[in-house]
Amino acid sequence: MANKSIKISEREDIAPICPFCKNELDEIYYKTQGVGLFTGKNVIYFCPHCRKVLGCGQSRMA
Ligand SMILES: [Zn+2]
């Protein structure tokens, strides 16, 4: 595997596009599951247009 570095640029002027419905994501909905106190919460991010899941992660914010 080539050891290429990827440049990451912050862009506030363009919106990401949902890979499913191709709508611009000027906002992303999320939903948390789990109790959260010690284990953290599972966060599910989804498209507000088609409600397909864009990704998930863990949040330790109560
Ligand atoms: Zn969508």
N, CA, C, O and the ligand as a Tripos MOL2 file, in Angstrom:
@<TRIPOS>MOLECULE
protein
  249   247    63     0     0
PROTEIN
NO_CHARGES

@<TRIPOS>ATOM
      1 N           0.8220   -1.1930    0.0000 N.3       1 MET1
      2 CA          0.0000    0.0000    0.0000 C.3       1 MET1
      3 C           0.8670    1.2570    0.0000 C.2       1 MET1
      4 O           1.8130    1.3610    0.7810 O.2       1 MET1
      5 N           0.5540    2.1860   -0.8500 N.am      2 ALA2
      6 CA          1.3110    3.4360   -0.9180 C.3       2 ALA2
      7 C           0.9940    4.3130    0.2840 C.2       2 ALA2
      8 O          -0.1460    4.4080    0.7390 O.2       2 ALA2
      9 N           2.0240    4.9340    0.7650 N.am      3 ASN3
     10 CA          1.8400    5.7760    1.9420 C.3       3 ASN3
     11 C           1.5420    7.2060    1.5150 C.2       3 ASN3
     12 O           2.3790    8.0980    1.6550 O.2       3 ASN3
     13 N           0.3590    7.4060    1.0010 N.am      4 LYS4
     14 CA         -0.0400    8.7390    0.5580 C.3       4 LYS4
     15 C          -0.7570    9.4640    1.6770 C.2       4 LYS4
     16 O          -1.5380    8.8690    2.4190 O.2       4 LYS4
     17 N          -0.4890   10.7370    1.7910 N.am      5 SER5
     18 CA         -1.2320   11.5190    2.7600 C.3       5 SER5
     19 C          -2.3800   12.2260    2.0570 C.2       5 SER5
     20 O          -2.2560   12.6770    0.9180 O.2       5 SER5
     21 N          -3.4710   12.3100    2.7490 N.am      6 ILE6
     22 CA         -4.6570   12.9360    2.1890 C.3       6 ILE6
     23 C          -4.8240   14.3110    2.8020 C.2       6 ILE6
     24 O          -4.7790   14.4780    4.0210 O.2       6 ILE6
     25 N          -5.0130   15.2750    1.9500 N.am      7 LYS7
     26 CA         -5.2400   16.6320    2.4350 C.3       7 LYS7
     27 C          -6.6990   16.7710    2.8430 C.2       7 LYS7
     28 O          -7.6020   16.3880    2.0990 O.2       7 LYS7
     29 N          -6.9160   17.3130    4.0110 N.am      8 ILE8
     30 CA         -8.2820   17.5210    4.4890 C.3       8 ILE8
     31 C          -8.5280   19.0180    4.5850 C.2       8 ILE8
     32 O          -7.8330   19.7330    5.3060 O.2       8 ILE8
     33 N          -9.5230   19.4750    3.8500 N.am      9 SER9
     34 CA         -9.8300   20.9010    3.8210 C.3       9 SER9
     35 C         -11.2290   21.1390    4.3660 C.2       9 SER9
     36 O         -12.1690   20.4130    4.0440 O.2       9 SER9
     37 N         -11.3470   22.1400    5.1750 N.am     10 GLU10
     38 CA        -12.6580   22.4870    5.6920 C.3      10 GLU10
     39 C         -13.3920   23.3280    4.6640 C.2      10 GLU10
     40 O         -12.8590   24.3190    4.1660 O.2      10 GLU10
     41 N         -14.6120   22.9340    4.3510 N.am     11 ARG11
     42 CA        -15.4180   23.6920    3.3960 C.3      11 ARG11
     43 C         -16.7630   23.9930    4.0230 C.2      11 ARG11
     44 O         -17.5380   23.0850    4.3250 O.2      11 ARG11
     45 N         -17.0290   25.2490    4.2120 N.am     12 GLU12
     46 CA        -18.3300   25.6440    4.7420 C.3      12 GLU12
     47 C         -19.2550   26.1250    3.6340 C.2      12 GLU12
     48 O         -20.4440   26.3430    3.8640 O.2      12 GLU12
     49 N         -18.7100   26.2900    2.4320 N.am     13 ASP13
     50 CA        -19.4950   26.8890    1.3550 C.3      13 ASP13
     51 C         -20.2290   25.8550    0.5200 C.2      13 ASP13
     52 O         -21.1150   26.2130   -0.2560 O.2      13 ASP13
     53 N         -19.8830   24.5850    0.6600 N.am     14 ILE14
     54 CA        -20.6050   23.5530   -0.0820 C.3      14 ILE14
     55 C         -21.1410   22.5250    0.9000 C.2      14 ILE14
     56 O         -20.5760   22.3070    1.9720 O.2      14 ILE14
     57 N         -22.2360   21.9040    0.5150 N.am     15 ALA15
     58 CA        -22.8720   20.9210    1.3820 C.3      15 ALA15
     59 C         -22.5810   19.5190    0.8560 C.2      15 ALA15
     60 O         -22.4850   19.3210   -0.3560 O.2      15 ALA15
     61 N         -22.4410   18.5490    1.7480 N.am     16 PRO16
     62 CA        -22.3090   17.1690    1.2970 C.3      16 PRO16
     63 C         -23.6140   16.6710    0.6800 C.2      16 PRO16
     64 O         -24.6910   17.2000    0.9560 O.2      16 PRO16
     65 N         -23.4990   15.6620   -0.1440 N.am     17 ILE17
     66 CA        -24.6720   15.1290   -0.8380 C.3      17 ILE17
     67 C         -24.9210   13.7030   -0.3800 C.2      17 ILE17
     68 O         -23.9940   12.8990   -0.2790 O.2      17 ILE17
     69 N         -26.1800   13.3990   -0.1050 N.am     18 CYS18
     70 CA        -26.5560   12.0500    0.2980 C.3      18 CYS18
     71 C         -26.2600   11.0660   -0.8230 C.2      18 CYS18
     72 O         -26.6820   11.2890   -1.9580 O.2      18 CYS18
     73 N         -25.5420    9.9760   -0.5340 N.am     19 PRO19
     74 CA        -25.2190    9.0020   -1.5880 C.3      19 PRO19
     75 C         -26.4390    8.2250   -2.0650 C.2      19 PRO19
     76 O         -26.3720    7.5450   -3.0890 O.2      19 PRO19
     77 N         -27.5340    8.3120   -1.3530 N.am     20 PHE20
     78 CA        -28.7200    7.5230   -1.7050 C.3      20 PHE20
     79 C         -29.6980    8.3180   -2.5560 C.2      20 PHE20
     80 O         -30.0910    7.8730   -3.6340 O.2      20 PHE20
     81 N         -30.1000    9.5140   -2.0670 N.am     21 CYS21
     82 CA        -31.1270   10.2740   -2.7710 C.3      21 CYS21
     83 C         -30.5600   11.4950   -3.4850 C.2      21 CYS21
     84 O         -31.3000   12.2100   -4.1610 O.2      21 CYS21
     85 N         -29.2570   11.7450   -3.3440 N.am     22 LYS22
     86 CA        -28.5450   12.8280   -4.0280 C.3      22 LYS22
     87 C         -29.0190   14.2160   -3.6360 C.2      22 LYS22
     88 O         -28.7490   15.1850   -4.3450 O.2      22 LYS22
     89 N         -29.7070   14.3230   -2.5400 N.am     23 ASN23
     90 CA        -30.0730   15.6430   -2.0530 C.3      23 ASN23
     91 C         -28.9070   16.2520   -1.2770 C.2      23 ASN23
     92 O         -28.1010   15.5410   -0.6760 O.2      23 ASN23
     93 N         -28.8380   17.5580   -1.3050 N.am     24 GLU24
     94 CA        -27.8160   18.2350   -0.5170 C.3      24 GLU24
     95 C         -28.1420   18.1270    0.9620 C.2      24 GLU24
     96 O         -29.2890   18.2940    1.3780 O.2      24 GLU24
     97 N         -27.1130   17.8470    1.7470 N.am     25 LEU25
     98 CA        -27.3160   17.7020    3.1830 C.3      25 LEU25
     99 C         -26.9020   18.9920    3.8670 C.2      25 LEU25
    100 O         -25.7590   19.1420    4.2980 O.2      25 LEU25
    101 N         -27.8480   19.9280    3.9620 N.am     26 ASP26
    102 CA        -27.5330   21.1280    4.7310 C.3      26 ASP26
    103 C         -27.7530   20.8740    6.2130 C.2      26 ASP26
    104 O         -27.3470   21.6710    7.0580 O.2      26 ASP26
    105 N         -28.3940   19.7660    6.5160 N.am     27 GLU27
    106 CA        -28.4430   19.2970    7.8930 C.3      27 GLU27
    107 C         -28.4820   17.7750    7.8890 C.2      27 GLU27
    108 O         -28.9190   17.1520    6.9210 O.2      27 GLU27
    109 N         -28.0230   17.1930    8.9770 N.am     28 ILE28
    110 CA        -28.0210   15.7420    9.1110 C.3      28 ILE28
    111 C         -28.7470   15.4020   10.4040 C.2      28 ILE28
    112 O         -28.4610   15.9830   11.4510 O.2      28 ILE28
    113 N         -29.6600   14.4880   10.3390 N.am     29 TYR29
    114 CA        -30.3650   14.0680   11.5360 C.3      29 TYR29
    115 C         -29.5840   12.9680   12.2380 C.2      29 TYR29
    116 O         -28.8700   12.1920   11.6030 O.2      29 TYR29
    117 N         -29.7280   12.9120   13.5340 N.am     30 TYR30
    118 CA        -29.1300   11.7920   14.2430 C.3      30 TYR30
    119 C         -30.0300   11.3540   15.3790 C.2      30 TYR30
    120 O         -30.9100   12.0880   15.8290 O.2      30 TYR30
    121 N         -29.7870   10.1670   15.8150 N.am     31 LYS31
    122 CA        -30.6120    9.5190   16.8140 C.3      31 LYS31
    123 C         -29.6670    8.7400   17.7110 C.2      31 LYS31
    124 O         -28.7420    8.0840   17.2320 O.2      31 LYS31
    125 N         -29.9010    8.8140   19.0130 N.am     32 THR32
    126 CA        -29.0210    8.1010   19.9200 C.3      32 THR32
    127 C         -29.7420    6.9040   20.5160 C.2      32 THR32
    128 O         -30.9510    6.9240   20.7450 O.2      32 THR32
    129 N         -28.9710    5.8760   20.7540 N.am     33 GLN33
    130 CA        -29.5060    4.6810   21.3850 C.3      33 GLN33
    131 C         -28.5640    4.2490   22.4810 C.2      33 GLN33
    132 O         -27.3480    4.3890   22.3530 O.2      33 GLN33
    133 N         -29.1190    3.7230   23.5600 N.am     34 GLY34
    134 CA        -28.2730    3.2460   24.6420 C.3      34 GLY34
    135 C         -28.3980    4.1170   25.8710 C.2      34 GLY34
    136 O         -28.9090    5.2340   25.8020 O.2      34 GLY34
    137 N         -27.9330    3.6090   26.9920 N.am     35 VAL35
    138 CA        -28.1010    4.3090   28.2510 C.3      35 VAL35
    139 C         -27.1030    5.4440   28.4360 C.2      35 VAL35
    140 O         -27.4440    6.4810   29.0040 O.2      35 VAL35
    141 N         -25.8790    5.2580   27.9630 N.am     36 GLY36
    142 CA        -24.9590    6.3710   27.8780 C.3      36 GLY36
    143 C         -24.0750    6.6570   29.0770 C.2      36 GLY36
    144 O         -23.0060    7.2430   28.9120 O.2      36 GLY36
    145 N         -24.4770    6.2680   30.2720 N.am     37 LEU37
    146 CA        -23.7300    6.7060   31.4530 C.3      37 LEU37
    147 C         -22.2920    6.2040   31.4750 C.2      37 LEU37
    148 O         -21.3660    6.9840   31.6950 O.2      37 LEU37
    149 N         -22.1010    4.9230   31.2520 N.am     38 PHE38
    150 CA        -20.7540    4.3660   31.3190 C.3      38 PHE38
    151 C         -20.2770    3.8330   29.9790 C.2      38 PHE38
    152 O         -19.0770    3.8010   29.7060 O.2      38 PHE38
    153 N         -21.2060    3.4210   29.1570 N.am     39 THR39
    154 CA        -20.8140    2.7610   27.9200 C.3      39 THR39
    155 C         -20.7580    3.7190   26.7460 C.2      39 THR39
    156 O         -20.2400    3.3610   25.6890 O.2      39 THR39
    157 N         -21.2780    4.9240   26.9040 N.am     40 GLY40
    158 CA        -21.3950    5.8050   25.7580 C.3      40 GLY40
    159 C         -22.6480    5.4670   24.9840 C.2      40 GLY40
    160 O         -23.2250    4.3920   25.1460 O.2      40 GLY40
    161 N         -23.0550    6.3800   24.1530 N.am     41 LYS41
    162 CA        -24.2620    6.1510   23.3690 C.3      41 LYS41
    163 C         -23.8880    5.8180   21.9400 C.2      41 LYS41
    164 O         -22.8960    6.3200   21.4100 O.2      41 LYS41
    165 N         -24.6800    4.9770   21.3290 N.am     42 ASN42
    166 CA        -24.5490    4.7690   19.9000 C.3      42 ASN42
    167 C         -25.3290    5.8600   19.1800 C.2      42 ASN42
    168 O         -26.5100    6.0810   19.4470 O.2      42 ASN42
    169 N         -24.6630    6.5200   18.2840 N.am     43 VAL43
    170 CA        -25.3010    7.5910   17.5290 C.3      43 VAL43
    171 C         -25.4690    7.1390   16.0870 C.2      43 VAL43
    172 O         -24.5220    6.6630   15.4620 O.2      43 VAL43
    173 N         -26.6640    7.2880   15.5710 N.am     44 ILE44
    174 CA        -26.9300    6.9360   14.1840 C.3      44 ILE44
    175 C         -27.2400    8.2210   13.4260 C.2      44 ILE44
    176 O         -28.1620    8.9570   13.7760 O.2      44 ILE44
    177 N         -26.4620    8.4750   12.3920 N.am     45 TYR45
    178 CA        -26.6760    9.6530   11.5570 C.3      45 TYR45
    179 C         -27.4640    9.2520   10.3260 C.2      45 TYR45
    180 O         -27.1600    8.2450    9.6860 O.2      45 TYR45
    181 N         -28.4760   10.0400    9.9950 N.am     46 PHE46
    182 CA        -29.2560    9.6820    8.8080 C.3      46 PHE46
    183 C         -29.7020   10.9160    8.0420 C.2      46 PHE46
    184 O         -29.7470   12.0320    8.5590 O.2      46 PHE46
    185 N         -30.0280   10.6560    6.7850 N.am     47 CYS47
    186 CA        -30.4220   11.7060    5.8490 C.3      47 CYS47
    187 C         -31.8320   12.1970    6.1880 C.2      47 CYS47
    188 O         -32.7320   11.3770    6.3690 O.2      47 CYS47
    189 N         -32.0450   13.5140    6.2770 N.am     48 PRO48
    190 CA        -33.3860   14.0310    6.5660 C.3      48 PRO48
    191 C         -34.3460   13.8720    5.3950 C.2      48 PRO48
    192 O         -35.5580   14.0000    5.5720 O.2      48 PRO48
    193 N         -33.8260   13.5960    4.2040 N.am     49 HIS49
    194 CA        -34.6850   13.4870    3.0240 C.3      49 HIS49
    195 C         -35.2050   12.0700    2.8420 C.2      49 HIS49
    196 O         -36.4100   11.8580    2.7110 O.2      49 HIS49
    197 N         -34.3030   11.1030    2.8340 N.am     50 CYS50
    198 CA        -34.7210    9.7260    2.5660 C.3      50 CYS50
    199 C         -34.6010    8.8380    3.8060 C.2      50 CYS50
    200 O         -35.0310    7.6850    3.7830 O.2      50 CYS50
    201 N         -34.0260    9.3630    4.8790 N.am     51 ARG51
    202 CA        -33.8850    8.6750    6.1630 C.3      51 ARG51
    203 C         -32.9790    7.4550    6.0870 C.2      51 ARG51
    204 O         -33.0190    6.6050    6.9770 O.2      51 ARG51
    205 N         -32.1730    7.3520    5.0570 N.am     52 LYS52
    206 CA        -31.1980    6.2670    5.0240 C.3      52 LYS52
    207 C         -30.0270    6.6090    5.9480 C.2      52 LYS52
    208 O         -29.6760    7.7760    6.1240 O.2      52 LYS52
    209 N         -29.4380    5.5790    6.5270 N.am     53 VAL53
    210 CA        -28.3700    5.7800    7.5030 C.3      53 VAL53
    211 C         -27.0670    6.1270    6.7900 C.2      53 VAL53
    212 O         -26.6300    5.4130    5.8870 O.2      53 VAL53
    213 N         -26.4600    7.2230    7.2030 N.am     54 LEU54
    214 CA        -25.2170    7.6740    6.6000 C.3      54 LEU54
    215 C         -24.0070    7.1770    7.3730 C.2      54 LEU54
    216 O         -22.9090    7.0680    6.8290 O.2      54 LEU54
    217 N         -24.2200    6.8770    8.6480 N.am     55 GLY55
    218 CA        -23.0930    6.4200    9.4310 C.3      55 GLY55
    219 C         -23.4840    6.3270   10.8800 C.2      55 GLY55
    220 O         -24.5500    6.7930   11.2800 O.2      55 GLY55
    221 N         -22.6210    5.7260   11.6620 N.am     56 CYS56
    222 CA        -22.9100    5.6660   13.0800 C.3      56 CYS56
    223 C         -21.6130    5.7870   13.8470 C.2      56 CYS56
    224 O         -20.5270    5.6140   13.2940 O.2      56 CYS56
    225 N         -21.7370    6.0830   15.1140 N.am     57 GLY57
    226 CA        -20.5490    6.2520   15.9290 C.3      57 GLY57
    227 C         -20.9230    6.2190   17.3790 C.2      57 GLY57
    228 O         -22.0620    5.9330   17.7480 O.2      57 GLY57
    229 N         -19.9450    6.5190   18.1930 N.am     58 GLN58
    230 CA        -20.1800    6.5150   19.6210 C.3      58 GLN58
    231 C         -20.0440    7.9130   20.1620 C.2      58 GLN58
    232 O         -19.1090    8.6350   19.8150 O.2      58 GLN58
    233 N         -20.9510    8.2870   20.9900 N.am     59 SER59
    234 CA        -20.8610    9.5770   21.6500 C.3      59 SER59
    235 C         -20.7960    9.3650   23.1540 C.2      59 SER59
    236 O         -21.5310    8.5490   23.7100 O.2      59 SER59
    237 N         -19.9230   10.0970   23.7940 N.am     60 ARG60
    238 CA        -19.8500    9.9780   25.2510 C.3      60 ARG60
    239 C         -20.4960   11.1620   25.9180 C.2      60 ARG60
    240 O         -20.4270   11.3210   27.1360 O.2      60 ARG60
    241 N         -21.1280   11.9960   25.1100 N.am     61 MET61
    242 CA        -21.8720   13.1030   25.6900 C.3      61 MET61
    243 C         -23.1850   12.5770   26.2690 C.2      61 MET61
    244 O         -23.9240   11.8740   25.5810 O.2      61 MET61
    245 N         -23.4770   12.9040   27.5040 N.am     62 ALA62
    246 CA        -24.6720   12.3810   28.1450 C.3      62 ALA62
    247 C         -25.9020   13.1220   27.6390 C.2      62 ALA62
    248 O         -27.0190   12.8260   28.0630 O.2      62 ALA62
    249 ZN        -30.9450   10.8400    1.3010 Zn       63 ZN63
@<TRIPOS>BOND
     1     1     2 1
     2     2     3 1
     3     3     4 2
     4     3     5 am
     5     5     6 1
     6     6     7 1
     7     7     8 2
     8     7     9 am
     9     9    10 1
    10    10    11 1
    11    11    12 2
    12    11    13 am
    13    13    14 1
    14    14    15 1
    15    15    16 2
    16    15    17 am
    17    17    18 1
    18    18    19 1
    19    19    20 2
    20    19    21 am
    21    21    22 1
    22    22    23 1
    23    23    24 2
    24    23    25 am
    25    25    26 1
    26    26    27 1
    27    27    28 2
    28    27    29 am
    29    29    30 1
    30    30    31 1
    31    31    32 2
    32    31    33 am
    33    33    34 1
    34    34    35 1
    35    35    36 2
    36    35    37 am
    37    37    38 1
    38    38    39 1
    39    39    40 2
    40    39    41 am
    41    41    42 1
    42    42    43 1
    43    43    44 2
    44    43    45 am
    45    45    46 1
    46    46    47 1
    47    47    48 2
    48    47    49 am
    49    49    50 1
    50    50    51 1
    51    51    52 2
    52    51    53 am
    53    53    54 1
    54    54    55 1
    55    55    56 2
    56    55    57 am
    57    57    58 1
    58    58    59 1
    59    59    60 2
    60    59    61 am
    61    61    62 1
    62    62    63 1
    63    63    64 2
    64    63    65 am
    65    65    66 1
    66    66    67 1
    67    67    68 2
    68    67    69 am
    69    69    70 1
    70    70    71 1
    71    71    72 2
    72    71    73 am
    73    73    74 1
    74    74    75 1
    75    75    76 2
    76    75    77 am
    77    77    78 1
    78    78    79 1
    79    79    80 2
    80    79    81 am
    81    81    82 1
    82    82    83 1
    83    83    84 2
    84    83    85 am
    85    85    86 1
    86    86    87 1
    87    87    88 2
    88    87    89 am
    89    89    90 1
    90    90    91 1
    91    91    92 2
    92    91    93 am
    93    93    94 1
    94    94    95 1
    95    95    96 2
    96    95    97 am
    97    97    98 1
    98    98    99 1
    99    99   100 2
   100    99   101 am
   101   101   102 1
   102   102   103 1
   103   103   104 2
   104   103   105 am
   105   105   106 1
   106   106   107 1
   107   107   108 2
   108   107   109 am
   109   109   110 1
   110   110   111 1
   111   111   112 2
   112   111   113 am
   113   113   114 1
   114   114   115 1
   115   115   116 2
   116   115   117 am
   117   117   118 1
   118   118   119 1
   119   119   120 2
   120   119   121 am
   121   121   122 1
   122   122   123 1
   123   123   124 2
   124   123   125 am
   125   125   126 1
   126   126   127 1
   127   127   128 2
   128   127   129 am
   129   129   130 1
   130   130   131 1
   131   131   132 2
   132   131   133 am
   133   133   134 1
   134   134   135 1
   135   135   136 2
   136   135   137 am
   137   137   138 1
   138   138   139 1
   139   139   140 2
   140   139   141 am
   141   141   142 1
   142   142   143 1
   143   143   144 2
   144   143   145 am
   145   145   146 1
   146   146   147 1
   147   147   148 2
   148   147   149 am
   149   149   150 1
   150   150   151 1
   151   151   152 2
   152   151   153 am
   153   153   154 1
   154   154   155 1
   155   155   156 2
   156   155   157 am
   157   157   158 1
   158   158   159 1
   159   159   160 2
   160   159   161 am
   161   161   162 1
   162   162   163 1
   163   163   164 2
   164   163   165 am
   165   165   166 1
   166   166   167 1
   167   167   168 2
   168   167   169 am
   169   169   170 1
   170   170   171 1
   171   171   172 2
   172   171   173 am
   173   173   174 1
   174   174   175 1
   175   175   176 2
   176   175   177 am
   177   177   178 1
   178   178   179 1
   179   179   180 2
   180   179   181 am
   181   181   182 1
   182   182   183 1
   183   183   184 2
   184   183   185 am
   185   185   186 1
   186   186   187 1
   187   187   188 2
   188   187   189 am
   189   189   190 1
   190   190   191 1
   191   191   192 2
   192   191   193 am
   193   193   194 1
   194   194   195 1
   195   195   196 2
   196   195   197 am
   197   197   198 1
   198   198   199 1
   199   199   200 2
   200   199   201 am
   201   201   202 1
   202   202   203 1
   203   203   204 2
   204   203   205 am
   205   205   206 1
   206   206   207 1
   207   207   208 2
   208   207   209 am
   209   209   210 1
   210   210   211 1
   211   211   212 2
   212   211   213 am
   213   213   214 1
   214   214   215 1
   215   215   216 2
   216   215   217 am
   217   217   218 1
   218   218   219 1
   219   219   220 2
   220   219   221 am
   221   221   222 1
   222   222   223 1
   223   223   224 2
   224   223   225 am
   225   225   226 1
   226   226   227 1
   227   227   228 2
   228   227   229 am
   229   229   230 1
   230   230   231 1
   231   231   232 2
   232   231   233 am
   233   233   234 1
   234   234   235 1
   235   235   236 2
   236   235   237 am
   237   237   238 1
   238   238   239 1
   239   239   240 2
   240   239   241 am
   241   241   242 1
   242   242   243 1
   243   243   244 2
   244   243   245 am
   245   245   246 1
   246   246   247 1
   247   247   248 2
@<TRIPOS>SUBSTRUCTURE
     1 MET1         2 RESIDUE 1 A MET
     2 ALA2         6 RESIDUE 1 A ALA
     3 ASN3        10 RESIDUE 1 A ASN
     4 LYS4        14 RESIDUE 1 A LYS
     5 SER5        18 RESIDUE 1 A SER
     6 ILE6        22 RESIDUE 1 A ILE
     7 LYS7        26 RESIDUE 1 A LYS
     8 ILE8        30 RESIDUE 1 A ILE
     9 SER9        34 RESIDUE 1 A SER
    10 GLU10       38 RESIDUE 1 A GLU
    11 ARG11       42 RESIDUE 1 A ARG
    12 GLU12       46 RESIDUE 1 A GLU
    13 ASP13       50 RESIDUE 1 A ASP
    14 ILE14       54 RESIDUE 1 A ILE
    15 ALA15       58 RESIDUE 1 A ALA
    16 PRO16       62 RESIDUE 1 A PRO
    17 ILE17       66 RESIDUE 1 A ILE
    18 CYS18       70 RESIDUE 1 A CYS
    19 PRO19       74 RESIDUE 1 A PRO
    20 PHE20       78 RESIDUE 1 A PHE
    21 CYS21       82 RESIDUE 1 A CYS
    22 LYS22       86 RESIDUE 1 A LYS
    23 ASN23       90 RESIDUE 1 A ASN
    24 GLU24       94 RESIDUE 1 A GLU
    25 LEU25       98 RESIDUE 1 A LEU
    26 ASP26      102 RESIDUE 1 A ASP
    27 GLU27      106 RESIDUE 1 A GLU
    28 ILE28      110 RESIDUE 1 A ILE
    29 TYR29      114 RESIDUE 1 A TYR
    30 TYR30      118 RESIDUE 1 A TYR
    31 LYS31      122 RESIDUE 1 A LYS
    32 THR32      126 RESIDUE 1 A THR
    33 GLN33      130 RESIDUE 1 A GLN
    34 GLY34      134 RESIDUE 1 A GLY
    35 VAL35      138 RESIDUE 1 A VAL
    36 GLY36      142 RESIDUE 1 A GLY
    37 LEU37      146 RESIDUE 1 A LEU
    38 PHE38      150 RESIDUE 1 A PHE
    39 THR39      154 RESIDUE 1 A THR
    40 GLY40      158 RESIDUE 1 A GLY
    41 LYS41      162 RESIDUE 1 A LYS
    42 ASN42      166 RESIDUE 1 A ASN
    43 VAL43      170 RESIDUE 1 A VAL
    44 ILE44      174 RESIDUE 1 A ILE
    45 TYR45      178 RESIDUE 1 A TYR
    46 PHE46      182 RESIDUE 1 A PHE
    47 CYS47      186 RESIDUE 1 A CYS
    48 PRO48      190 RESIDUE 1 A PRO
    49 HIS49      194 RESIDUE 1 A HIS
    50 CYS50      198 RESIDUE 1 A CYS
    51 ARG51      202 RESIDUE 1 A ARG
    52 LYS52      206 RESIDUE 1 A LYS
    53 VAL53      210 RESIDUE 1 A VAL
    54 LEU54      214 RESIDUE 1 A LEU
    55 GLY55      218 RESIDUE 1 A GLY
    56 CYS56      222 RESIDUE 1 A CYS
    57 GLY57      226 RESIDUE 1 A GLY
    58 GLN58      230 RESIDUE 1 A GLN
    59 SER59      234 RESIDUE 1 A SER
    60 ARG60      238 RESIDUE 1 A ARG
    61 MET61      242 RESIDUE 1 A MET
    62 ALA62      246 RESIDUE 1 A ALA
    63 ZN63       249 GROUP 0 **** ****
